[in-house]
Amino acid sequence: MSELSQTLIVKTFTFEGSGNTRSLTVSVPEVLDPQYGMYVWPSAVVLSQYVWMAREELQNKMVLELGAGVSLPGVVSALCGAAVILSDSAELPLCLENCRRSCVLNNLSHVHVLGLTWGRASPELLSLPPLDLILGSDVFYEPEDFEDVLVTVSFILRRNPHAQFWTTYQERSADWSIEALLHKWDLKCINVPLETFEANKTHLAGSTLPGNHTVQMMIITNNRI
Ligand SMILES: C[S@@+](CC[C@H](N)C(=O)[O-])C[C@H]1O[C@@H](n2cnc3c(N)ncnc32)[C@H](O)[C@@H]1O
């Protein structure tokens, strides 16, 4: 970890290769600011590990990250060969600025960053290109936003019926559930056990962030497929 200024900290994550595969080192900025999108969350490290383990199927795929903030999973996807669009709330310019900073730190000049507010049928949402994959780490943290997240996901999956939404969330409350909302928006979900992608660890990618937090991984798809 190195300090660039009083408020900007660069965090480094290294995803381990196996056999002949090289490891991948990613640097992302954290800014000392109260907004959630300025920090890497434990869920982001877990989703990035999933992306890293699936890297071969990501080659040349079109990927959108929602609520990207520091954008670790999106940046890992781009470094693994996907075409990536990073997004965060159109009303949070500092978070969008942080997405851009992550791209600069990783020499990703071809990655687009756009304002995409969950639940809103904005011109940016309507003009998205065809997508293969949506990523979202720790976007289910504020229950009042759950439906807006799923409205956006459902809209994209109706336009891209074979796309998937890969998402991780941190368990913060026992009564957390999106089951009824999945049904309402014609979506289905499978849980992916962390041990299947070597993420059931307190240390991941050289980081202690996962710690003892309970993070879950889900794949959400269109219910009609
Ligand atoms: C808990 S943070 C997670 C950030 C990042 N994905 C991670 O896991 O490190 C939630 C993110 O959702 C973004 N966000 C909050 N409300 C939003 C909204 N209504 N539309 C789009 N993004 C939003 C925040 O700016 C923030 O980047």
The ligand as a Gaussian input file, in Angstrom:
#p B3LYP/6-31G(d) Opt

LIG

0 1
 C      -21.108000      -0.836000      -0.816000
 S      -20.529000       0.039000      -2.219000
 C      -19.745000      -1.244000      -3.178000
 C      -18.711000      -0.664000      -4.114000
 C      -17.965000      -1.731000      -4.935000
 N      -18.860000      -2.425000      -5.832000
 C      -17.250000      -2.700000      -4.022000
 O      -17.804000      -3.780000      -3.749000
 O      -16.126000      -2.399000      -3.583000
 C      -22.032000       0.315000      -3.159000
 C      -21.818000       1.013000      -4.497000
 O      -23.101000       1.236000      -5.116000
 C      -23.140000       2.577000      -5.609000
 N      -24.547000       3.035000      -5.576000
 C      -25.276000       3.391000      -4.494000
 N      -26.520000       3.739000      -4.846000
 C      -26.580000       3.593000      -6.194000
 C      -27.621000       3.777000      -7.154000
 N      -28.829000       4.194000      -6.770000
 N      -27.370000       3.538000      -8.454000
 C      -26.120000       3.089000      -8.825000
 N      -25.093000       2.889000      -7.973000
 C      -25.315000       3.145000      -6.666000
 C      -22.267000       3.343000      -4.628000
 O      -21.815000       4.560000      -5.158000
 C      -21.147000       2.353000      -4.400000
 O      -20.157000       2.450000      -5.379000

